[in-house]
């Protein structure tokens, strides 16, 4: 300390350093502006969303081994930098399912979305429209095919189909989606029965939600969520029955575990747009889906929410790609929480990525504005990673730019 020469503070310099600001009037915008990544959005979502709704998003099947391993696998992927590569800018645009996307990722289909935040699919589709990326509506969505189409007329809209036991109703959904301008059908094939999601069981989650002393107390210190729930239209699946039940009961009573590849061929004949089969994890199933007429595949383990100990989607990419070749488009979902994860998936063989939990954490943290923030954060992470890796376009991302640590 004896080496320091002391002096009186310069008042003018202190004044210049003082940047006191009044609290922003728009608390949502102020809250979101301070987030640095999707994990920050998740923290906000957990504070502001009732436990049952948050756990529905955050949880997975069984002991959640698959969901945990998915994160470990991504964390073990190294992105290899290339120095002095002259990459001043990175073009994040790409083509998928026959049309452009401003970014190499879109929004995955999610069920019961208005339970997370009352803006639900409307907020998500509008955010996707603004970002120039596809939005996928689930059969188990809480806004109808037509409502989403009307809310975001300029968005690329995809429809995710679960096949019901009632084939006539399935056909009706497909025809409605086509009439409303949805250009791609995602046929989900990994849900013949409901996965065992223990968090939902422990929380006593039902659809529509039932008001019990426990749920009221849990929501009482989340006033915005509670106010939105009470002052908007009733929460229900837009395409399903109004029966109140737990999710496994609804799935097991309405969906068909006897489905086979002949049913997929039937859908192929019915749907004239692009058709992707969602839930592929093996070369064998990839080959069968291709033979049944699929235009593309979604390599996915349903975010670990169906079969616990299932293969990890990222690890399955190379096997599936080797089976179907370079000409068939492959989308990957499950486990994506950062732009680096997206870049890793694209390097590993995916043409495009879907975000599920990451999107919903944004929705829970701030409605449409939160979804837009999630998209913004992921896009910036992709851009910076590409610049540091010397990749000027999505097409330059390949296996040579990653290293898989054991």
N, C-alpha and C positions, 0 to 999 in steps of 0.2 A: 504493500500500500504506500510505502514511502516514495515509490517512483512516480506517484500521481501528483500532478500539479493542480491544486485546487483553485477554483474561481467562483464568483457569484454567478448564478444562472442568468442567462440573457432572457429577459422577460419577453422580448419580441419573438424570439425563437420558440419559447414555450407557447405563446399565443398561436403561432402557426401550427404547432403540433396538436392543439386542442381541436378535436373534430366531434364535439358532442352533437348528437342528433336526437330530435324528438322521435318517439315511437311511430312507426309507419301506420297509417290508417288502415291499410290493407294487410291485416295480420297473416292471412294465408300466403300472400305473395312474399312477405318478409320471411316467413318460416321456410318456404320452399327455396328462396334465393340462397339460403345458408347451407343447403344440402350439397355435399360434394360427390356422393355416389348413391347407388341403390340401397346400400345398407343404411344410410342416413334416412332415406325415405321409409325403410322398414321400421326404424326406431320410432319415427313420428307415427306411422300407421299403428304400431302396437299401443302407443299412448292414447290414440284418438278413436280406436275401434273396439267395440265389445269383444270379449275373449272368444266367444263362439265364432264370430265372423273372422277374426284374425287367425284363429287356429284352423279354420276351414281352408284358408289360403296357405298358411305357413306349414301345416302338417302334411303327413304322408301316411302310407299304409304300414301296418304292423309296427315293428320297432324302428321304422324309418331308416332302415339300413341302406336301401337303394338311394334315397334322397341324400343321405349323408355321404355316401360313396361318390355320388355325382359331383358334389362339391370338391371332394378330395382329388378326384381325377382331374378336374379343371385346374385346381391349385398346383398340380404336379406337371402341368404343361408349361414349357419354357417357350417364349416368343423370341426368336433370334434377330437381333438388330443387325442392320447392314449400314456401315458408316460410309460417308462421302458418296451417297448414292443419288444425290441431286433430286430429292423428293420434296419440292417446295410446297406442293399441294397434293391432297389425296382425294380422288373422286369416289364418293361413297355410293353412287347410284349403281343400280343393277337391273337385270331383267329376271322375272320369275313368273311362271305360269302364263306366259304369253303376253306380258305387259310390264311396263317399267315400275320400279319402286325407287324412291329417292334415297333410301337407305337399305342396307342388306338384311334388315329384320322387319318383322311385322308383329301385330298383336295376335296372340293365340286365342282360341275359343275358350271361354271360361263360363262355368255355370253359376247361377245364383248371384250374379254380379252386383245387383242392387242391395244385397245384404251387406256388402263391404262399404258401399257408399251409394247414396240415393241417386246420384247422377248415372251410375252404372254404365250400361252399354252405350248410352247416348254420349256421355262424357268421353268414353274411350274411342268411339267412332269419330267424334269431332276432332279429337286430338290427332288421331291417325290421318284424318283428312288434311289437317293443317300441315302435318309432317310429310305428306305424300307417300304414305306406306299403307299396306293392306290391313284391314281390320276383319277379324274372324268372329262371327256370331255363332254361339253354341245352340244346339237343340235345347239345351237346358238353360238358355238365356232368360233374362227377366224383362226384356223388351222384344217385341215381335219383329219378324223379318221386315215388315212394312214400316214399323216405327223407326228402325235403325236406318233404313233406306231413305226415309224422309228427312231424318235429322242430319245425315251426312251425304247429300246427293252426289258430291264430287269425290267421295272416297272410293277406293277399291275395296269392294266388300266380298268376303268369302263366307260360305256357310258350312258349318260343321254338322254332319249328320250322324246320329245314332239310329240304327235300324230298330224299329219297334216290332213287337209281335204283330201289330196291325199294319200290314203292308200298304193298305189304302192310305193310312195317315202318313206313312213315310213318303209315299209318292206325292201326297198333297204338299208336304213341306218342300220337297225337291222342286215341284212345279212353282210354288210360291216364290222360292228363292230365285229361280230363273226369271220369272215375271218381274221381280223387283230389281233386277240388274246385278245380281251377285254373279261374278264371273268364274269362280272356282269352288268346287265342292270338296271338302275334307271329310272322308268317310272314316270315322273312328272305329277300329276293329278290336281294341284291347279291353273292351268293357262288356263282356258277355254277362258278368255278374259284378256287383260292386265290390271294390277292395275294402278291406277291414281297416278303417281309419279310426284309430282308437281315441284320438283327441275329440272327434265329433261325438263319439259314443259317450265319453266322460262328460262332455259339455251338454249332453241331452239335446243336441241340435235337431230341429225339425223344420220342415218346409211346408207352408210358411212358418216363421218362428213363433213359438208360443211364449206369451208373457207370464213368467213365473216370478216369484219373489227374487230368485237368484238372478235371472236375466235383467229384471228391472234395476236391481241394485248395481249390477255390473255396468249397465248403460248409463246410470244416473250421473256419473262423473265424466261422461263423454257427451256434454250437452248438445254439441252440434249434430252428432250422429242421431241422438234421441229426438231432437227437434225435427230433423229431416224425415226420420221414420214416421213420426206422428202426423206430419203435415203434407205428405205425398201419398199417391195412390198405393193401394195395398200391394204387398210384396208377394209375387208368385211367379212360377215358371210360365212364360208367355205361350209356350207351345205344348205344355203338358196339362194335366188335370189340376183342379183346384184342391185336391185331397191333401189334407195335412198328414204328413208322415215323415219318418226319418229317411235320409237319402238312400240307404241300401234297400229299404222297402220299395221306394219309388222305382229305382233302377231294376230291381229283380222282378217287379210286377209288370213292368212295361217293356223292358228290353229283352232281346231274344238270345239265349245262350246256344241255340242250335244253329246259328248262322254258319254258312260255309261260303266257299268261293263262288258258288252258283248265285248266291244272293248278291255278291259284288258285281257279277256279270249283269244281273238284272238292273242294278243301279247304273252301270255303265251305259246300258241301252237307253235308260230313262233320261240321263243327264247329258246334255250336248256340249257343255263347257268343259274346262279343264277339271280332271278328277285326280285327287291325291289320296292315297291310302295312308291313314295315320295310325301309328302303333307298331311299326315294323322294327324288329330288332335282330333278325337273322337272315342269312342269305337265302335259305329255303323259302321263307315267307315273302321275301322281296321278289324272288323269281315267280312265285305263284301270283302275286299281285300284278306284276308286269304282264303275265300271260292272260290275266283276267281283263286287261284293258286299261290299267291305270296309266295316267300320263306322268305321274310322279309319286314319290313316297315321302312320308314324314317319319323319320327315324325318331322314335319317342318311347319312353317308358311311362308316359302320363305323369311326369314329374315325380315318379316314385309313389304315386297315389293308388296304384292297382295291385300289382304283384310285388311284394317286398322280396328282395334278393334277386330281382330281375336284372338283366344286363344293363350296363350304363350306356345311354344313347351315344355319347361321344365315342366310346370304345367300339360301338357297333358300326360306326360310319364306314370304316375301311372295308369291313366284310361285305356290307351292303353295296358299297360303291364297286367293289371288285366283281360282284355278281351281276349288276345291272349295266355296268359300263358307264362311260362318260356322257352319253347322250341323254340319259334319263335324269330329270331334275330330282334332287334330294333336298328336303328341308329337315332341319334338326330342331327339336325342342327338348326341354327337361334340364334344369340346373343352371340356366343362364342367369347370371347376376351382374355382369359387367361387359363393357365393350371388349375387354381382353378375351372373355369367354367367347364372344361372338367371332372375333378374329381367329381364335383357336379352332372353332368349329368350321369356319370357312376354309382354313388351311387343311383341316383333316378330311375334307371331301364334301362338305355341305355346300349347296348353292345359295342357301338362304336360311334364316333362323327365325323362330317364333319365340316371343317372350310371354310368359304367363304370370308367374309370381311377381316378377319385376314390374310388370304393368300394374298388377293389382296393389302392390305396395304404394305405387304412385297414386292410384285412384283413392286408396284409403287415406293417404296423407293430405289430399287436397282436391279431390274430384278431377274434372277435366284438366285443371291447371297442374295437378300433381302428375297426371299421365303425361302431359306435355313436358314436364320437368324430367320425368324418367326417360323419355325419348331423347331429350336434349343431352342428358348426362351420358347415356349410352353412345349416342352419335359422336360426341366429343371424344370419348374414350377410344372408339374405333378409329377416328381420324388421327389422333395422336399416336396410337399404336402403329398404324400403317405408315405414318411418316417416319417413325423411329425404325421401322423394319424395312424402309426403302421400297414400299409398295405404293405405286401411284394410282392403282385401280383395284377393284375387288377381284378382277380376273388374275391379278398377279399373286394373290394369296394361294399358297400351295404347301404341300407337306414339307418341302425343304426349309420352310421358315419356322418350323416348330420342332421342339425336342420333347419327347415324352420321358419324364423322369420316373423311375421305378420306386 
